[in-house]
Amino acid sequence: MYDTQGLDSSLYGERREESMDLGNPIAEGNTAEIYLYDQKIYKVFKDYLPDDESVNEAKKQKIAYSYGLRVPKVFEVTKINGKQVIIMEYIKGETLGGLLLKDRDRAEHYLSLSIDMQLEIHNIIPDSIEPMYNKLYRQINSVNILEGRLKTALLKKMESFTFENRLCHGDFHLFNLIQTDSEMVVIDWVDSNMGDVRADVYRTYLLYSQFSSEIADLYLRLYSEKSGILISEILQWAPIIAATRLSKNVSPENSEQLIKIIEHYCS
């Protein structure tokens, strides 16, 4: 476990059990349901997750907050109706992804705004947060459908990279950015880590490519132009990040696409 010294321990102590009626969720993902209650956000985790999932995510979000990034403030980690819950600040606004769906002609504008924020995140060298290498190594080893030779090749390739450990969001995309009246807020820090920014960028590119190749290519070009990092450097991470995506609950169609990426770069 990564070091969490200096964090507010009151958030992460013994969690009390509560019974509450939070109403209906305002959003739902693979790992949690989101409720708005008493002008606060209640992130209620699903039962299949490890018992420390909420605590670990809250710690990561607290670290991002401590560096001055605009992220929702965490108030408490608790248990409600037998489920893990993070109670955090409610951010009133609309995601950049939602805005893009309303007006696709402004795709470059919204992507540019998001990249400015991503670069701000990448400029931070964190003192303590989960190392990217540890996370990716664990994910690749957990993928049962990958042949042993491919796993070995992927891990060897990852070990060959040299880079400076920078703060990476780990799941950066337009739907994790909320535009308020005055600022942009980054949410969902569960996959954040410290590692190679090129890997973080490729993961965003891969997510976009499953939605729109045009959006994905535009994002990659804009990030390269703004950062000075070559597209070819970012694409070096393609097989590794594709393999880690296989550790998630992806569709058979996406799995086939990811395996093709891996085999293309590792053949």
Secondary structure, 3 states (H helix, E strand, C coil): CCCCCCCCHHHCCCCCEECCCCCCCCEECCCEEEEEECCEEEEEECCCCCCCHHHHHHHHHHHHHHCCCCCCCEEEEEEECCEEEEEEECCCCEEHHHHHHHCHHHHHHHHHHHHHHHHHHHCCCCCCCCEHHHHHHHHHHHCCCCCHHHHHHHHHHHHHCCCCCEEECCCCCHHHEEECCCCEEECCCCCCEEECHHHHHHHHHHHHHCCCHHHHHHHHHHHHHHHCCCHHHHHCCHHHHHHHHCCCCCCHHHHHHHHHHHHHHHC
